[in-house]
Amino acid sequence: MPAIKRETLWTLERYAKERPQFRARVMEHKKHRTVRLGEHLTLIFEDELTVRYQIQEMLRTERLFEEEAICAELDAYNPLVPDGSNWKATMMIEYADSGERQGMLAKLIGVEDRVWVQPQSCSRVYAIADEDLDRENEEKTSSVHFLRFEFAPAMRETILRGAQISIGVDHPAYSASIDSLDAPLADSLRQDLGT
């Protein structure tokens, strides 16, 4: 997928007009790109549309219209767009109770490195996490991580041919998996790898 270019973004005025319909389109799209692993871990697989939405929302929220600021947002968000050999996801660790959340974030150090995907008859591919900056310290992990699942050419071809895809996490303090992604999600992810 190509990176999002400056000239393809809407101005703040245009986005204000387009936002209700665009937001509804993106929210519907995200339904087929979201995976819940157990009760407390969610992956949202990013693509050009979801990242474009994040950029437009940041520009809107921060009222950014200067060229330098817009380019900085593009530089920050474009790495989240898959490039044809990988899937990229935002991972959120979610606990409603703040005390439980703090305790679990301390127990879940390293969980971002234990998330995997596995095409049928292939080995697991573990996530490469947080390439932009370290999101954990010795005391706790972050509640948000950015993951990349990189596929060798043969595995990419297996996925594109329609292989069943399982996904999971195998951290000592948190384990969950899905044996087979549903068809709309798997089909959406295959588009990230091209045709």
MIMIDO-689509 format. One line per field, with one value per residue (C-alpha): residue number from 1; residue in three letters; x, y, z. Coordinates in nm, 3 decimals. Example, Ala and Ser with C-alpha at 12.3 -4.5 7.8 and 13.67 -1.06 7.14 Angstrom:
num: 1_2
residu: ALA_SER
X: 1.230_1.367
Y: -0.450_-0.106
Z: 0.780_0.714
This chain:
num: 1_2_3_4_5_6_7_8_9_10_11_12_13_14_15_16_17_18_19_20_21_22_23_24_25_26_27_28_29_30_31_32_33_34_35_36_37_38_39_40_41_42_43_44_45_46_47_48_49_50_51_52_53_54_55_56_57_58_59_60_61_62_63_64_65_66_67_68_69_70_71_72_73_74_75_76_77_78_79_80_81_82_83_84_85_86_87_88_89_90_91_92_93_94_95_96_97_98_99_100_101_102_103_104_105_106_107_108_109_110_111_112_113_114_115_116_117_118_119_120_121_122_123_124_125_126_127_128_129_130_131_132_133_134_135_136_137_138_139_140_141_142_143_144_145_146_147_148_149_150_151_152_153_154_155_156_157_158_159_160_161_162_163_164_165_166_167_168_169_170_171_172_173_174_175_176_177_178_179_180_181_182_183_184_185_186_187_188_189_190_191_192_193_194_195
residu: MET_PRO_ALA_ILE_LYS_ARG_GLU_THR_LEU_TRP_THR_LEU_GLU_ARG_TYR_ALA_LYS_GLU_ARG_PRO_GLN_PHE_ARG_ALA_ARG_VAL_MET_GLU_HIS_LYS_LYS_HIS_ARG_THR_VAL_ARG_LEU_GLY_GLU_HIS_LEU_THR_LEU_ILE_PHE_GLU_ASP_GLU_LEU_THR_VAL_ARG_TYR_GLN_ILE_GLN_GLU_MET_LEU_ARG_THR_GLU_ARG_LEU_PHE_GLU_GLU_GLU_ALA_ILE_CYS_ALA_GLU_LEU_ASP_ALA_TYR_ASN_PRO_LEU_VAL_PRO_ASP_GLY_SER_ASN_TRP_LYS_ALA_THR_MET_MET_ILE_GLU_TYR_ALA_ASP_SER_GLY_GLU_ARG_GLN_GLY_MET_LEU_ALA_LYS_LEU_ILE_GLY_VAL_GLU_ASP_ARG_VAL_TRP_VAL_GLN_PRO_GLN_SER_CYS_SER_ARG_VAL_TYR_ALA_ILE_ALA_ASP_GLU_ASP_LEU_ASP_ARG_GLU_ASN_GLU_GLU_LYS_THR_SER_SER_VAL_HIS_PHE_LEU_ARG_PHE_GLU_PHE_ALA_PRO_ALA_MET_ARG_GLU_THR_ILE_LEU_ARG_GLY_ALA_GLN_ILE_SER_ILE_GLY_VAL_ASP_HIS_PRO_ALA_TYR_SER_ALA_SER_ILE_ASP_SER_LEU_ASP_ALA_PRO_LEU_ALA_ASP_SER_LEU_ARG_GLN_ASP_LEU_GLY_THR
X: 0.000_0.136_0.202_-0.054_0.053_0.009_-0.193_-0.453_-0.553_-0.859_-0.833_-0.985_-1.288_-1.344_-1.294_-1.557_-1.807_-1.696_-1.637_-1.978_-1.991_-1.619_-1.624_-1.920_-1.738_-1.422_-1.609_-1.784_-1.451_-1.284_-1.545_-1.380_-1.030_-1.070_-0.978_-1.051_-0.809_-0.973_-1.144_-0.867_-0.662_-0.780_-0.598_-0.706_-0.535_-0.443_-0.455_-0.454_-0.814_-0.775_-0.447_-0.588_-0.873_-0.628_-0.431_-0.742_-0.866_-0.533_-0.528_-0.885_-0.831_-0.507_-0.630_-0.318_-0.301_0.065_0.263_0.535_0.285_0.088_0.407_0.503_0.170_0.226_0.574_0.435_0.141_0.255_0.468_0.140_0.027_0.108_0.350_0.254_0.467_0.315_0.017_0.028_-0.191_-0.259_-0.283_-0.479_-0.475_-0.810_-0.914_-1.205_-1.085_-0.778_-0.629_-0.662_-0.520_-0.210_-0.153_-0.190_0.032_0.305_0.245_0.220_0.568_0.670_0.318_0.357_0.633_0.416_0.132_0.136_-0.043_-0.022_-0.135_-0.247_0.047_0.300_0.493_0.384_0.490_0.546_0.491_0.772_0.658_0.698_0.953_0.892_0.982_0.998_0.661_0.751_0.989_1.106_0.784_0.508_0.414_0.202_-0.168_-0.111_0.143_0.206_0.276_0.408_0.373_0.627_0.578_0.834_0.731_0.620_0.405_0.254_0.156_0.002_-0.213_-0.315_-0.422_-0.680_-0.513_-0.695_-0.536_-0.514_-0.406_-0.316_-0.102_0.105_0.238_0.269_0.021_-0.221_-0.302_-0.578_-0.620_-0.861_-0.832_-0.961_-1.027_-1.373_-1.393_-1.455_-1.153_-0.926_-1.032_-0.967_-0.619_-0.536_-0.591_-0.301_-0.073_-0.186_-0.314
Y: 0.000_0.342_0.593_0.866_1.179_1.537_1.632_1.360_1.498_1.716_2.068_2.130_2.293_2.007_1.747_1.918_1.862_1.508_1.386_1.234_1.010_0.936_0.847_0.612_0.443_0.395_0.261_0.003_-0.086_-0.134_-0.394_-0.626_-0.544_-0.589_-0.899_-0.957_-1.199_-1.292_-1.027_-0.770_-0.754_-0.600_-0.574_-0.328_-0.408_-0.081_-0.003_0.306_0.397_0.361_0.553_0.825_0.865_0.896_1.163_1.362_1.338_1.458_1.752_1.836_1.795_1.992_2.244_2.182_2.354_2.455_2.247_2.148_2.022_1.824_1.662_1.571_1.388_1.206_1.103_0.977_0.780_0.651_0.373_0.215_0.151_-0.207_-0.220_-0.547_-0.792_-0.739_-0.668_-0.382_-0.352_-0.131_-0.347_-0.224_-0.377_-0.292_-0.325_-0.110_-0.095_0.130_-0.066_-0.396_-0.232_-0.107_-0.447_-0.630_-0.387_-0.477_-0.850_-0.816_-0.680_-0.824_-0.925_-0.726_-0.966_-1.274_-1.195_-1.422_-1.507_-1.846_-1.930_-2.292_-2.535_-2.259_-2.165_-1.883_-1.529_-1.327_-0.953_-0.703_-0.447_-0.075_0.009_0.381_0.387_0.164_0.150_-0.037_-0.004_-0.231_-0.169_-0.201_-0.222_0.034_-0.017_0.060_-0.103_-0.098_-0.435_-0.554_-0.911_-0.963_-1.249_-1.429_-1.450_-1.816_-1.749_-1.442_-1.659_-1.918_-1.647_-1.505_-1.854_-1.855_-2.043_-2.048_-1.800_-1.841_-1.571_-1.556_-1.443_-1.675_-1.462_-1.637_-1.389_-1.381_-1.646_-1.650_-1.760_-1.787_-2.099_-1.937_-1.575_-1.517_-1.475_-1.095_-1.027_-1.273_-1.132_-0.776_-0.871_-1.046_-0.715_-0.573_-0.825_-0.737_-0.974
Z: 0.000_-0.083_0.190_0.241_0.054_0.169_-0.139_-0.070_0.271_0.310_0.443_0.785_0.622_0.379_0.652_0.867_0.584_0.502_0.857_0.947_0.640_0.644_1.014_0.965_0.676_0.883_1.188_0.969_0.808_1.148_1.245_0.993_1.116_1.491_1.691_2.059_2.223_2.549_2.758_2.781_2.461_2.134_1.802_1.536_1.208_1.041_0.671_0.451_0.541_0.919_0.920_0.694_0.943_1.234_1.052_0.959_1.318_1.458_1.219_1.320_1.696_1.700_1.440_1.234_0.898_0.865_0.618_0.864_1.122_0.861_0.733_1.089_1.131_0.802_0.917_1.248_1.108_0.767_0.923_1.040_0.680_0.570_0.277_0.109_0.307_0.650_0.870_1.118_1.424_1.721_2.033_2.334_2.681_2.838_3.201_3.321_3.682_3.711_4.002_3.818_3.503_3.686_3.844_3.514_3.321_3.573_3.512_3.133_3.061_2.725_2.616_2.294_2.186_2.248_2.004_1.698_1.377_1.208_0.856_0.820_0.785_0.860_1.171_1.398_1.315_1.632_1.632_1.601_1.855_1.909_1.644_1.698_2.070_2.374_2.545_2.861_3.151_3.432_3.627_3.365_3.001_2.816_2.752_2.379_2.147_1.773_1.612_1.277_1.151_0.873_0.626_0.413_0.045_0.065_0.372_0.206_-0.093_0.140_0.298_-0.039_-0.155_0.125_0.409_0.740_0.982_1.359_1.600_1.965_2.253_2.473_2.757_3.100_3.252_2.957_2.702_2.440_2.081_1.791_1.575_1.257_1.172_1.031_0.654_0.639_0.863_0.682_0.344_0.462_0.587_0.260_0.082_0.286_0.116_-0.236_-0.501
